Amino acid sequence: MINAFIFFLHFIFILYIFTKKWQEESLSSSFINLALITLLFTVGWAVTSSFTQLFINKKGLGIYYDRDAISLTILAVVEYFFYKIYYFEDKKKPEADSPGGNEN
């Protein structure tokens, strides 16, 4: 159940970013971002799965929170911070002061 919830959150996030990039930039940019998110998810899940195999047995912490759910939870936390910086950080450049002052 936890696995399905994390997959659902990723699906909603992909739809949001796809639509946002399509509206703000272009359709090709939205497909590139779709590929980026999918690639990071698959590679990240493989890395976190191999990491949790070293420390946690197959059963994990219970029937609903097995090793795969733990791997996906770790991945979701890491992705949250990465995507927060990558997509949602304010990327405004400081405006250069004009030498003549404020001209209207």
C-alpha positions as CSV (number, residue, x, y, z in Angstrom):
1,M,0.0,0.0,0.0
2,I,2.9,2.4,0.8
3,N,4.5,1.5,-2.5
4,A,1.3,2.3,-4.4
5,F,1.0,5.7,-2.6
6,I,4.6,6.6,-3.4
7,F,4.1,5.6,-7.1
8,F,0.9,7.7,-7.1
9,L,2.8,10.7,-5.7
10,H,5.4,10.4,-8.4
11,F,2.7,10.1,-11.1
12,I,1.0,13.3,-9.9
13,F,4.4,15.1,-9.7
14,I,5.2,14.0,-13.3
15,L,1.8,15.3,-14.5
16,Y,2.4,18.6,-12.7
17,I,5.9,19.2,-14.0
18,F,4.9,18.0,-17.6
19,T,2.0,20.5,-17.7
20,K,4.0,23.3,-16.1
21,K,6.9,23.0,-18.5
22,W,4.5,22.6,-21.5
23,Q,2.8,25.9,-20.6
24,E,5.9,27.9,-19.7
25,E,8.4,26.6,-22.2
26,S,7.5,24.0,-24.9
27,L,6.3,20.5,-25.5
28,S,9.8,19.2,-26.1
29,S,11.0,20.6,-22.8
30,S,8.2,18.9,-21.0
31,F,9.2,15.5,-22.5
32,I,12.8,16.1,-21.5
33,N,11.7,16.8,-17.9
34,L,9.5,13.7,-18.1
35,A,12.5,11.6,-19.1
36,L,14.6,13.2,-16.4
37,I,12.2,12.4,-13.6
38,T,11.7,8.8,-14.9
39,L,15.4,8.2,-15.2
40,L,16.1,9.6,-11.7
41,F,13.3,7.5,-10.3
42,T,14.5,4.2,-11.8
43,V,18.2,4.8,-11.1
44,G,17.5,6.1,-7.6
45,W,15.3,3.2,-6.7
46,A,18.0,0.8,-7.8
47,V,20.6,2.6,-5.7
48,T,18.4,2.8,-2.6
49,S,17.4,-0.9,-3.0
50,S,21.0,-2.0,-3.1
51,F,21.7,0.2,-0.1
52,T,18.8,-1.2,2.0
53,Q,19.7,-4.8,1.1
54,L,22.9,-4.3,3.0
55,F,21.2,-3.3,6.3
56,I,17.5,-4.6,6.2
57,N,16.2,-8.0,5.7
58,K,13.4,-8.8,3.1
59,K,10.6,-8.5,5.6
60,G,11.6,-5.0,6.6
61,L,9.6,-3.5,9.4
62,G,6.3,-5.2,8.9
63,I,3.9,-6.5,6.3
64,Y,3.2,-3.1,4.8
65,Y,6.6,-1.6,5.3
66,D,9.0,-4.1,3.6
67,R,12.4,-3.4,2.2
68,D,11.0,-2.0,-1.1
69,A,8.8,0.4,0.8
70,I,11.8,1.6,2.8
71,S,13.8,2.0,-0.4
72,L,11.0,4.0,-2.0
73,T,10.6,6.2,1.1
74,I,14.3,7.0,1.2
75,L,14.2,7.8,-2.5
76,A,11.1,10.0,-2.1
77,V,12.9,12.0,0.6
78,V,16.0,12.5,-1.4
79,E,14.0,13.4,-4.5
80,Y,11.9,15.9,-2.5
81,F,15.0,17.9,-1.6
82,F,16.5,17.6,-5.1
83,Y,13.4,18.6,-7.0
84,K,12.7,21.4,-4.5
85,I,16.1,22.9,-5.4
86,Y,15.9,22.0,-9.1
87,Y,12.3,23.1,-9.9
88,F,11.0,25.4,-7.2
89,E,14.0,27.5,-6.0
90,D,13.6,31.1,-7.0
91,K,16.0,31.6,-9.8
92,K,15.7,35.3,-10.2
93,K,18.9,37.1,-11.0
94,P,19.6,40.4,-9.2
95,E,18.7,43.3,-11.3
96,A,21.5,45.6,-12.3
97,D,21.2,49.1,-11.0
98,S,21.0,51.6,-13.8
99,P,23.5,54.4,-13.5
100,G,20.9,57.1,-14.3
101,G,18.6,56.1,-11.5
102,N,15.1,55.0,-11.9
103,E,13.8,56.1,-15.2
104,N,10.1,55.8,-15.8
